[in-house]
Amino acid sequence: MPREVDFSGVYVPSLLVAFVVVLPVFWLLDGALARAGVYRWVWHIDLFRLCLFVVMFGSLGLYWYR
């Protein structure tokens, strides 16, 4: 994938596109985990959510840049 993406003459980093793609997927997964009761077993919920997002975002970024 190219390092920059052209949106109407404005170049944005492709990692911004990855962020926009991962964000709704993260929200859906976060809601599913909350409904399943997984957060009862997590020590620090906000830290878990941050780590989950970083893993998803990093995985997609590494996949695109390989």
mmJSON file of the N, C-alpha and C atoms, coordinates in Angstrom:
{"data_MODEL":{"atom_site":{
"group_PDB":["ATOM","ATOM","ATOM","ATOM","ATOM","ATOM","ATOM","ATOM","ATOM","ATOM","ATOM","ATOM","ATOM","ATOM","ATOM","ATOM","ATOM","ATOM","ATOM","ATOM","ATOM","ATOM","ATOM","ATOM","ATOM","ATOM","ATOM","ATOM","ATOM","ATOM","ATOM","ATOM","ATOM","ATOM","ATOM","ATOM","ATOM","ATOM","ATOM","ATOM","ATOM","ATOM","ATOM","ATOM","ATOM","ATOM","ATOM","ATOM","ATOM","ATOM","ATOM","ATOM","ATOM","ATOM","ATOM","ATOM","ATOM","ATOM","ATOM","ATOM","ATOM","ATOM","ATOM","ATOM","ATOM","ATOM","ATOM","ATOM","ATOM","ATOM","ATOM","ATOM","ATOM","ATOM","ATOM","ATOM","ATOM","ATOM","ATOM","ATOM","ATOM","ATOM","ATOM","ATOM","ATOM","ATOM","ATOM","ATOM","ATOM","ATOM","ATOM","ATOM","ATOM","ATOM","ATOM","ATOM","ATOM","ATOM","ATOM","ATOM","ATOM","ATOM","ATOM","ATOM","ATOM","ATOM","ATOM","ATOM","ATOM","ATOM","ATOM","ATOM","ATOM","ATOM","ATOM","ATOM","ATOM","ATOM","ATOM","ATOM","ATOM","ATOM","ATOM","ATOM","ATOM","ATOM","ATOM","ATOM","ATOM","ATOM","ATOM","ATOM","ATOM","ATOM","ATOM","ATOM","ATOM","ATOM","ATOM","ATOM","ATOM","ATOM","ATOM","ATOM","ATOM","ATOM","ATOM","ATOM","ATOM","ATOM","ATOM","ATOM","ATOM","ATOM","ATOM","ATOM","ATOM","ATOM","ATOM","ATOM","ATOM","ATOM","ATOM","ATOM","ATOM","ATOM","ATOM","ATOM","ATOM","ATOM","ATOM","ATOM","ATOM","ATOM","ATOM","ATOM","ATOM","ATOM","ATOM","ATOM","ATOM","ATOM","ATOM","ATOM","ATOM","ATOM","ATOM","ATOM","ATOM","ATOM","ATOM","ATOM","ATOM","ATOM","ATOM","ATOM","ATOM","ATOM"],
"id":[1,2,3,4,5,6,7,8,9,10,11,12,13,14,15,16,17,18,19,20,21,22,23,24,25,26,27,28,29,30,31,32,33,34,35,36,37,38,39,40,41,42,43,44,45,46,47,48,49,50,51,52,53,54,55,56,57,58,59,60,61,62,63,64,65,66,67,68,69,70,71,72,73,74,75,76,77,78,79,80,81,82,83,84,85,86,87,88,89,90,91,92,93,94,95,96,97,98,99,100,101,102,103,104,105,106,107,108,109,110,111,112,113,114,115,116,117,118,119,120,121,122,123,124,125,126,127,128,129,130,131,132,133,134,135,136,137,138,139,140,141,142,143,144,145,146,147,148,149,150,151,152,153,154,155,156,157,158,159,160,161,162,163,164,165,166,167,168,169,170,171,172,173,174,175,176,177,178,179,180,181,182,183,184,185,186,187,188,189,190,191,192,193,194,195,196,197,198],
"type_symbol":["N","C","C","N","C","C","N","C","C","N","C","C","N","C","C","N","C","C","N","C","C","N","C","C","N","C","C","N","C","C","N","C","C","N","C","C","N","C","C","N","C","C","N","C","C","N","C","C","N","C","C","N","C","C","N","C","C","N","C","C","N","C","C","N","C","C","N","C","C","N","C","C","N","C","C","N","C","C","N","C","C","N","C","C","N","C","C","N","C","C","N","C","C","N","C","C","N","C","C","N","C","C","N","C","C","N","C","C","N","C","C","N","C","C","N","C","C","N","C","C","N","C","C","N","C","C","N","C","C","N","C","C","N","C","C","N","C","C","N","C","C","N","C","C","N","C","C","N","C","C","N","C","C","N","C","C","N","C","C","N","C","C","N","C","C","N","C","C","N","C","C","N","C","C","N","C","C","N","C","C","N","C","C","N","C","C","N","C","C","N","C","C","N","C","C","N","C","C"],
"label_atom_id":["N","CA","C","N","CA","C","N","CA","C","N","CA","C","N","CA","C","N","CA","C","N","CA","C","N","CA","C","N","CA","C","N","CA","C","N","CA","C","N","CA","C","N","CA","C","N","CA","C","N","CA","C","N","CA","C","N","CA","C","N","CA","C","N","CA","C","N","CA","C","N","CA","C","N","CA","C","N","CA","C","N","CA","C","N","CA","C","N","CA","C","N","CA","C","N","CA","C","N","CA","C","N","CA","C","N","CA","C","N","CA","C","N","CA","C","N","CA","C","N","CA","C","N","CA","C","N","CA","C","N","CA","C","N","CA","C","N","CA","C","N","CA","C","N","CA","C","N","CA","C","N","CA","C","N","CA","C","N","CA","C","N","CA","C","N","CA","C","N","CA","C","N","CA","C","N","CA","C","N","CA","C","N","CA","C","N","CA","C","N","CA","C","N","CA","C","N","CA","C","N","CA","C","N","CA","C","N","CA","C","N","CA","C","N","CA","C","N","CA","C","N","CA","C","N","CA","C","N","CA","C"],
"label_alt_id":[null,null,null,null,null,null,null,null,null,null,null,null,null,null,null,null,null,null,null,null,null,null,null,null,null,null,null,null,null,null,null,null,null,null,null,null,null,null,null,null,null,null,null,null,null,null,null,null,null,null,null,null,null,null,null,null,null,null,null,null,null,null,null,null,null,null,null,null,null,null,null,null,null,null,null,null,null,null,null,null,null,null,null,null,null,null,null,null,null,null,null,null,null,null,null,null,null,null,null,null,null,null,null,null,null,null,null,null,null,null,null,null,null,null,null,null,null,null,null,null,null,null,null,null,null,null,null,null,null,null,null,null,null,null,null,null,null,null,null,null,null,null,null,null,null,null,null,null,null,null,null,null,null,null,null,null,null,null,null,null,null,null,null,null,null,null,null,null,null,null,null,null,null,null,null,null,null,null,null,null,null,null,null,null,null,null,null,null,null,null,null,null,null,null,null,null,null,null],
"label_comp_id":["MET","MET","MET","PRO","PRO","PRO","ARG","ARG","ARG","GLU","GLU","GLU","VAL","VAL","VAL","ASP","ASP","ASP","PHE","PHE","PHE","SER","SER","SER","GLY","GLY","GLY","VAL","VAL","VAL","TYR","TYR","TYR","VAL","VAL","VAL","PRO","PRO","PRO","SER","SER","SER","LEU","LEU","LEU","LEU","LEU","LEU","VAL","VAL","VAL","ALA","ALA","ALA","PHE","PHE","PHE","VAL","VAL","VAL","VAL","VAL","VAL","VAL","VAL","VAL","LEU","LEU","LEU","PRO","PRO","PRO","VAL","VAL","VAL","PHE","PHE","PHE","TRP","TRP","TRP","LEU","LEU","LEU","LEU","LEU","LEU","ASP","ASP","ASP","GLY","GLY","GLY","ALA","ALA","ALA","LEU","LEU","LEU","ALA","ALA","ALA","ARG","ARG","ARG","ALA","ALA","ALA","GLY","GLY","GLY","VAL","VAL","VAL","TYR","TYR","TYR","ARG","ARG","ARG","TRP","TRP","TRP","VAL","VAL","VAL","TRP","TRP","TRP","HIS","HIS","HIS","ILE","ILE","ILE","ASP","ASP","ASP","LEU","LEU","LEU","PHE","PHE","PHE","ARG","ARG","ARG","LEU","LEU","LEU","CYS","CYS","CYS","LEU","LEU","LEU","PHE","PHE","PHE","VAL","VAL","VAL","VAL","VAL","VAL","MET","MET","MET","PHE","PHE","PHE","GLY","GLY","GLY","SER","SER","SER","LEU","LEU","LEU","GLY","GLY","GLY","LEU","LEU","LEU","TYR","TYR","TYR","TRP","TRP","TRP","TYR","TYR","TYR","ARG","ARG","ARG"],
"label_asym_id":["A","A","A","A","A","A","A","A","A","A","A","A","A","A","A","A","A","A","A","A","A","A","A","A","A","A","A","A","A","A","A","A","A","A","A","A","A","A","A","A","A","A","A","A","A","A","A","A","A","A","A","A","A","A","A","A","A","A","A","A","A","A","A","A","A","A","A","A","A","A","A","A","A","A","A","A","A","A","A","A","A","A","A","A","A","A","A","A","A","A","A","A","A","A","A","A","A","A","A","A","A","A","A","A","A","A","A","A","A","A","A","A","A","A","A","A","A","A","A","A","A","A","A","A","A","A","A","A","A","A","A","A","A","A","A","A","A","A","A","A","A","A","A","A","A","A","A","A","A","A","A","A","A","A","A","A","A","A","A","A","A","A","A","A","A","A","A","A","A","A","A","A","A","A","A","A","A","A","A","A","A","A","A","A","A","A","A","A","A","A","A","A","A","A","A","A","A","A"],
"label_entity_id":["1","1","1","1","1","1","1","1","1","1","1","1","1","1","1","1","1","1","1","1","1","1","1","1","1","1","1","1","1","1","1","1","1","1","1","1","1","1","1","1","1","1","1","1","1","1","1","1","1","1","1","1","1","1","1","1","1","1","1","1","1","1","1","1","1","1","1","1","1","1","1","1","1","1","1","1","1","1","1","1","1","1","1","1","1","1","1","1","1","1","1","1","1","1","1","1","1","1","1","1","1","1","1","1","1","1","1","1","1","1","1","1","1","1","1","1","1","1","1","1","1","1","1","1","1","1","1","1","1","1","1","1","1","1","1","1","1","1","1","1","1","1","1","1","1","1","1","1","1","1","1","1","1","1","1","1","1","1","1","1","1","1","1","1","1","1","1","1","1","1","1","1","1","1","1","1","1","1","1","1","1","1","1","1","1","1","1","1","1","1","1","1","1","1","1","1","1","1"],
"label_seq_id":[1,1,1,2,2,2,3,3,3,4,4,4,5,5,5,6,6,6,7,7,7,8,8,8,9,9,9,10,10,10,11,11,11,12,12,12,13,13,13,14,14,14,15,15,15,16,16,16,17,17,17,18,18,18,19,19,19,20,20,20,21,21,21,22,22,22,23,23,23,24,24,24,25,25,25,26,26,26,27,27,27,28,28,28,29,29,29,30,30,30,31,31,31,32,32,32,33,33,33,34,34,34,35,35,35,36,36,36,37,37,37,38,38,38,39,39,39,40,40,40,41,41,41,42,42,42,43,43,43,44,44,44,45,45,45,46,46,46,47,47,47,48,48,48,49,49,49,50,50,50,51,51,51,52,52,52,53,53,53,54,54,54,55,55,55,56,56,56,57,57,57,58,58,58,59,59,59,60,60,60,61,61,61,62,62,62,63,63,63,64,64,64,65,65,65,66,66,66],
"pdbx_PDB_ins_code":[null,null,null,null,null,null,null,null,null,null,null,null,null,null,null,null,null,null,null,null,null,null,null,null,null,null,null,null,null,null,null,null,null,null,null,null,null,null,null,null,null,null,null,null,null,null,null,null,null,null,null,null,null,null,null,null,null,null,null,null,null,null,null,null,null,null,null,null,null,null,null,null,null,null,null,null,null,null,null,null,null,null,null,null,null,null,null,null,null,null,null,null,null,null,null,null,null,null,null,null,null,null,null,null,null,null,null,null,null,null,null,null,null,null,null,null,null,null,null,null,null,null,null,null,null,null,null,null,null,null,null,null,null,null,null,null,null,null,null,null,null,null,null,null,null,null,null,null,null,null,null,null,null,null,null,null,null,null,null,null,null,null,null,null,null,null,null,null,null,null,null,null,null,null,null,null,null,null,null,null,null,null,null,null,null,null,null,null,null,null,null,null,null,null,null,null,null,null],
"Cartn_x":[0.85,0.0,0.892,0.501,1.32,1.331,2.365,2.504,1.484,1.059,0.038,-1.119,-2.291,-3.489,-4.038,-4.439,-4.936,-6.453,-6.941,-8.367,-8.65,-9.147,-9.509,-8.345,-7.174,-6.004,-5.275,-5.762,-5.114,-4.513,-3.22,-2.545,-2.65,-3.164,-3.244,-2.459,-1.885,-1.135,-2.057,-1.527,-2.359,-2.696,-1.905,-2.258,-3.519,-3.824,-5.101,-6.264,-6.081,-7.098,-7.243,-6.123,-6.18,-6.901,-6.678,-7.363,-8.871,-9.283,-10.721,-11.343,-10.582,-11.101,-11.206,-10.213,-10.172,-11.164,-11.446,-12.281,-13.684,-14.449,-15.766,-15.679,-14.655,-14.477,-14.188,-13.373,-13.073,-14.334,-15.162,-16.397,-17.326,-17.431,-18.274,-17.718,-16.411,-15.789,-15.881,-15.704,-15.799,-17.221,-18.208,-19.59,-19.892,-19.367,-19.585,-18.912,-17.721,-17.034,-17.766,-18.324,-19.07,-20.353,-21.061,-22.291,-22.007,-20.851,-20.489,-19.999,-19.728,-19.292,-17.809,-17.031,-15.586,-14.943,-15.5,-14.879,-14.987,-15.8,-15.824,-14.511,-13.793,-12.564,-11.319,-11.49,-10.363,-10.079,-8.799,-8.416,-8.632,-8.16,-8.249,-8.902,-10.171,-10.956,-10.434,-10.136,-9.672,-8.328,-7.439,-6.149,-6.325,-7.238,-7.528,-8.058,-8.974,-9.518,-8.436,-7.566,-6.473,-5.559,-5.199,-4.325,-4.99,-6.284,-7.011,-6.982,-7.202,-7.161,-5.75,-4.737,-3.358,-2.984,-3.398,-3.104,-3.801,-5.071,-5.802,-5.213,-4.943,-4.399,-2.993,-2.169,-0.814,-0.791,-1.694,-1.753,-2.134,-3.127,-3.522,-2.424,-1.787,-0.691,0.477,0.837,1.92,1.537,0.265,-0.188,-0.093,-0.498,-0.463,0.955,1.886,3.245,4.229,3.788,4.738,5.21],
"Cartn_y":[-1.175,0.0,1.233,2.259,3.478,4.154,4.93,5.596,6.719,7.346,8.396,8.039,8.498,8.264,9.633,9.773,11.042,11.108,12.052,12.311,13.718,13.822,15.11,16.092,15.611,16.476,16.671,16.075,16.176,14.821,14.806,13.573,13.338,12.175,11.787,10.492,10.299,9.058,7.84,6.751,5.549,4.987,5.334,4.893,5.591,6.761,7.405,6.597,6.067,5.196,3.934,3.392,2.207,2.528,3.712,4.129,4.186,4.756,4.882,3.506,2.57,1.217,0.443,0.586,-0.199,0.314,1.595,2.168,1.541,1.424,0.791,-0.703,-1.365,-2.785,-2.929,-2.02,-2.029,-1.783,-0.833,-0.551,-1.766,-2.452,-3.649,-4.756,-4.971,-5.994,-5.625,-4.356,-3.895,-4.112,-3.806,-4.035,-5.512,-6.34,-7.785,-8.332,-7.858,-8.305,-7.844,-6.639,-6.134,-6.943,-7.252,-8.037,-9.468,-9.991,-11.36,-11.448,-10.306,-10.316,-10.552,-10.337,-10.553,-9.544,-8.34,-7.285,-7.541,-8.509,-8.883,-9.516,-10.107,-10.829,-9.994,-8.756,-7.881,-6.957,-6.831,-6.024,-4.54,-4.042,-2.615,-2.501,-2.178,-2.223,-1.233,-0.003,0.997,0.617,0.059,-0.382,-1.552,-2.446,-3.568,-3.07,-2.097,-1.54,-0.856,-0.104,0.552,-0.476,-1.506,-2.544,-3.28,-3.532,-4.185,-3.331,-2.022,-1.138,-1.068,-0.978,-0.899,-2.174,-3.316,-4.579,-4.631,-4.225,-4.251,-3.255,-2.036,-1.001,-1.369,-1.855,-2.255,-3.427,-4.373,-5.531,-5.117,-4.25,-3.792,-2.957,-2.092,-1.294,-2.134,-3.149,-4.031,-4.878,-5.262,-6.038,-5.225,-3.942,-3.087,-2.733,-2.628,-2.18,-3.315,-4.548,-5.643,-5.76],
"Cartn_z":[0.0,0.0,0.0,-0.725,-0.741,0.629,0.857,2.153,2.338,1.253,1.321,0.389,0.767,-0.036,-0.425,-1.686,-2.191,-2.048,-1.23,-1.096,-1.597,-2.815,-3.426,-3.419,-3.755,-3.834,-2.521,-1.456,-0.148,0.182,0.441,0.797,2.303,2.666,4.066,4.246,5.42,5.646,5.58,5.083,4.979,6.358,7.377,8.724,9.23,8.707,9.046,8.483,7.291,6.699,7.547,8.017,8.88,10.177,10.735,11.958,11.737,10.612,10.308,10.077,9.536,9.296,10.609,11.476,12.71,13.75,13.766,14.815,14.899,13.799,13.938,14.281,13.772,14.109,15.6,16.129,17.559,18.379,17.969,18.706,18.731,17.601,17.552,18.453,18.4,19.23,20.712,21.033,22.413,22.953,22.149,22.565,22.753,21.868,21.989,23.247,23.544,24.762,26.013,25.977,27.128,27.347,26.262,26.393,26.838,26.443,26.823,28.268,28.897,30.283,30.473,29.433,29.525,30.466,30.538,31.342,32.846,33.261,34.677,35.099,34.148,34.454,34.173,33.749,33.398,34.576,34.912,36.058,35.804,34.654,34.332,32.962,32.936,31.692,30.655,31.074,30.106,29.499,30.297,29.783,28.819,29.137,28.245,26.904,26.942,25.704,24.873,25.534,24.823,24.17,24.909,24.355,23.197,23.31,22.229,20.963,21.118,19.96,19.362,20.198,19.706,18.955,19.455,18.768,17.413,17.362,16.096,15.094,15.554,14.683,14.208,15.11,14.739,13.778,13.991,13.092,11.674,11.562,10.23,9.583,10.365,9.827,9.356,10.13,9.723,8.522,8.449,7.299,6.015,6.097,4.905,4.491,5.416,5.095,4.887,4.864,4.668,3.255],
"occupancy":[1.0,1.0,1.0,1.0,1.0,1.0,1.0,1.0,1.0,1.0,1.0,1.0,1.0,1.0,1.0,1.0,1.0,1.0,1.0,1.0,1.0,1.0,1.0,1.0,1.0,1.0,1.0,1.0,1.0,1.0,1.0,1.0,1.0,1.0,1.0,1.0,1.0,1.0,1.0,1.0,1.0,1.0,1.0,1.0,1.0,1.0,1.0,1.0,1.0,1.0,1.0,1.0,1.0,1.0,1.0,1.0,1.0,1.0,1.0,1.0,1.0,1.0,1.0,1.0,1.0,1.0,1.0,1.0,1.0,1.0,1.0,1.0,1.0,1.0,1.0,1.0,1.0,1.0,1.0,1.0,1.0,1.0,1.0,1.0,1.0,1.0,1.0,1.0,1.0,1.0,1.0,1.0,1.0,1.0,1.0,1.0,1.0,1.0,1.0,1.0,1.0,1.0,1.0,1.0,1.0,1.0,1.0,1.0,1.0,1.0,1.0,1.0,1.0,1.0,1.0,1.0,1.0,1.0,1.0,1.0,1.0,1.0,1.0,1.0,1.0,1.0,1.0,1.0,1.0,1.0,1.0,1.0,1.0,1.0,1.0,1.0,1.0,1.0,1.0,1.0,1.0,1.0,1.0,1.0,1.0,1.0,1.0,1.0,1.0,1.0,1.0,1.0,1.0,1.0,1.0,1.0,1.0,1.0,1.0,1.0,1.0,1.0,1.0,1.0,1.0,1.0,1.0,1.0,1.0,1.0,1.0,1.0,1.0,1.0,1.0,1.0,1.0,1.0,1.0,1.0,1.0,1.0,1.0,1.0,1.0,1.0,1.0,1.0,1.0,1.0,1.0,1.0,1.0,1.0,1.0,1.0,1.0,1.0],
"B_iso_or_equiv":[0.0,0.0,0.0,0.0,0.0,0.0,0.0,0.0,0.0,0.0,0.0,0.0,0.0,0.0,0.0,0.0,0.0,0.0,0.0,0.0,0.0,0.0,0.0,0.0,0.0,0.0,0.0,0.0,0.0,0.0,0.0,0.0,0.0,0.0,0.0,0.0,0.0,0.0,0.0,0.0,0.0,0.0,0.0,0.0,0.0,0.0,0.0,0.0,0.0,0.0,0.0,0.0,0.0,0.0,0.0,0.0,0.0,0.0,0.0,0.0,0.0,0.0,0.0,0.0,0.0,0.0,0.0,0.0,0.0,0.0,0.0,0.0,0.0,0.0,0.0,0.0,0.0,0.0,0.0,0.0,0.0,0.0,0.0,0.0,0.0,0.0,0.0,0.0,0.0,0.0,0.0,0.0,0.0,0.0,0.0,0.0,0.0,0.0,0.0,0.0,0.0,0.0,0.0,0.0,0.0,0.0,0.0,0.0,0.0,0.0,0.0,0.0,0.0,0.0,0.0,0.0,0.0,0.0,0.0,0.0,0.0,0.0,0.0,0.0,0.0,0.0,0.0,0.0,0.0,0.0,0.0,0.0,0.0,0.0,0.0,0.0,0.0,0.0,0.0,0.0,0.0,0.0,0.0,0.0,0.0,0.0,0.0,0.0,0.0,0.0,0.0,0.0,0.0,0.0,0.0,0.0,0.0,0.0,0.0,0.0,0.0,0.0,0.0,0.0,0.0,0.0,0.0,0.0,0.0,0.0,0.0,0.0,0.0,0.0,0.0,0.0,0.0,0.0,0.0,0.0,0.0,0.0,0.0,0.0,0.0,0.0,0.0,0.0,0.0,0.0,0.0,0.0,0.0,0.0,0.0,0.0,0.0,0.0],
"pdbx_formal_charge":[null,null,null,null,null,null,null,null,null,null,null,null,null,null,null,null,null,null,null,null,null,null,null,null,null,null,null,null,null,null,null,null,null,null,null,null,null,null,null,null,null,null,null,null,null,null,null,null,null,null,null,null,null,null,null,null,null,null,null,null,null,null,null,null,null,null,null,null,null,null,null,null,null,null,null,null,null,null,null,null,null,null,null,null,null,null,null,null,null,null,null,null,null,null,null,null,null,null,null,null,null,null,null,null,null,null,null,null,null,null,null,null,null,null,null,null,null,null,null,null,null,null,null,null,null,null,null,null,null,null,null,null,null,null,null,null,null,null,null,null,null,null,null,null,null,null,null,null,null,null,null,null,null,null,null,null,null,null,null,null,null,null,null,null,null,null,null,null,null,null,null,null,null,null,null,null,null,null,null,null,null,null,null,null,null,null,null,null,null,null,null,null,null,null,null,null,null,null],
"auth_seq_id":[1,1,1,2,2,2,3,3,3,4,4,4,5,5,5,6,6,6,7,7,7,8,8,8,9,9,9,10,10,10,11,11,11,12,12,12,13,13,13,14,14,14,15,15,15,16,16,16,17,17,17,18,18,18,19,19,19,20,20,20,21,21,21,22,22,22,23,23,23,24,24,24,25,25,25,26,26,26,27,27,27,28,28,28,29,29,29,30,30,30,31,31,31,32,32,32,33,33,33,34,34,34,35,35,35,36,36,36,37,37,37,38,38,38,39,39,39,40,40,40,41,41,41,42,42,42,43,43,43,44,44,44,45,45,45,46,46,46,47,47,47,48,48,48,49,49,49,50,50,50,51,51,51,52,52,52,53,53,53,54,54,54,55,55,55,56,56,56,57,57,57,58,58,58,59,59,59,60,60,60,61,61,61,62,62,62,63,63,63,64,64,64,65,65,65,66,66,66],
"auth_comp_id":["MET","MET","MET","PRO","PRO","PRO","ARG","ARG","ARG","GLU","GLU","GLU","VAL","VAL","VAL","ASP","ASP","ASP","PHE","PHE","PHE","SER","SER","SER","GLY","GLY","GLY","VAL","VAL","VAL","TYR","TYR","TYR","VAL","VAL","VAL","PRO","PRO","PRO","SER","SER","SER","LEU","LEU","LEU","LEU","LEU","LEU","VAL","VAL","VAL","ALA","ALA","ALA","PHE","PHE","PHE","VAL","VAL","VAL","VAL","VAL","VAL","VAL","VAL","VAL","LEU","LEU","LEU","PRO","PRO","PRO","VAL","VAL","VAL","PHE","PHE","PHE","TRP","TRP","TRP","LEU","LEU","LEU","LEU","LEU","LEU","ASP","ASP","ASP","GLY","GLY","GLY","ALA","ALA","ALA","LEU","LEU","LEU","ALA","ALA","ALA","ARG","ARG","ARG","ALA","ALA","ALA","GLY","GLY","GLY","VAL","VAL","VAL","TYR","TYR","TYR","ARG","ARG","ARG","TRP","TRP","TRP","VAL","VAL","VAL","TRP","TRP","TRP","HIS","HIS","HIS","ILE","ILE","ILE","ASP","ASP","ASP","LEU","LEU","LEU","PHE","PHE","PHE","ARG","ARG","ARG","LEU","LEU","LEU","CYS","CYS","CYS","LEU","LEU","LEU","PHE","PHE","PHE","VAL","VAL","VAL","VAL","VAL","VAL","MET","MET","MET","PHE","PHE","PHE","GLY","GLY","GLY","SER","SER","SER","LEU","LEU","LEU","GLY","GLY","GLY","LEU","LEU","LEU","TYR","TYR","TYR","TRP","TRP","TRP","TYR","TYR","TYR","ARG","ARG","ARG"],
"auth_asym_id":["A","A","A","A","A","A","A","A","A","A","A","A","A","A","A","A","A","A","A","A","A","A","A","A","A","A","A","A","A","A","A","A","A","A","A","A","A","A","A","A","A","A","A","A","A","A","A","A","A","A","A","A","A","A","A","A","A","A","A","A","A","A","A","A","A","A","A","A","A","A","A","A","A","A","A","A","A","A","A","A","A","A","A","A","A","A","A","A","A","A","A","A","A","A","A","A","A","A","A","A","A","A","A","A","A","A","A","A","A","A","A","A","A","A","A","A","A","A","A","A","A","A","A","A","A","A","A","A","A","A","A","A","A","A","A","A","A","A","A","A","A","A","A","A","A","A","A","A","A","A","A","A","A","A","A","A","A","A","A","A","A","A","A","A","A","A","A","A","A","A","A","A","A","A","A","A","A","A","A","A","A","A","A","A","A","A","A","A","A","A","A","A","A","A","A","A","A","A"],
"auth_atom_id":["N","CA","C","N","CA","C","N","CA","C","N","CA","C","N","CA","C","N","CA","C","N","CA","C","N","CA","C","N","CA","C","N","CA","C","N","CA","C","N","CA","C","N","CA","C","N","CA","C","N","CA","C","N","CA","C","N","CA","C","N","CA","C","N","CA","C","N","CA","C","N","CA","C","N","CA","C","N","CA","C","N","CA","C","N","CA","C","N","CA","C","N","CA","C","N","CA","C","N","CA","C","N","CA","C","N","CA","C","N","CA","C","N","CA","C","N","CA","C","N","CA","C","N","CA","C","N","CA","C","N","CA","C","N","CA","C","N","CA","C","N","CA","C","N","CA","C","N","CA","C","N","CA","C","N","CA","C","N","CA","C","N","CA","C","N","CA","C","N","CA","C","N","CA","C","N","CA","C","N","CA","C","N","CA","C","N","CA","C","N","CA","C","N","CA","C","N","CA","C","N","CA","C","N","CA","C","N","CA","C","N","CA","C","N","CA","C","N","CA","C","N","CA","C","N","CA","C","N","CA","C"],
"pdbx_PDB_model_num":[1,1,1,1,1,1,1,1,1,1,1,1,1,1,1,1,1,1,1,1,1,1,1,1,1,1,1,1,1,1,1,1,1,1,1,1,1,1,1,1,1,1,1,1,1,1,1,1,1,1,1,1,1,1,1,1,1,1,1,1,1,1,1,1,1,1,1,1,1,1,1,1,1,1,1,1,1,1,1,1,1,1,1,1,1,1,1,1,1,1,1,1,1,1,1,1,1,1,1,1,1,1,1,1,1,1,1,1,1,1,1,1,1,1,1,1,1,1,1,1,1,1,1,1,1,1,1,1,1,1,1,1,1,1,1,1,1,1,1,1,1,1,1,1,1,1,1,1,1,1,1,1,1,1,1,1,1,1,1,1,1,1,1,1,1,1,1,1,1,1,1,1,1,1,1,1,1,1,1,1,1,1,1,1,1,1,1,1,1,1,1,1,1,1,1,1,1,1]
}}}
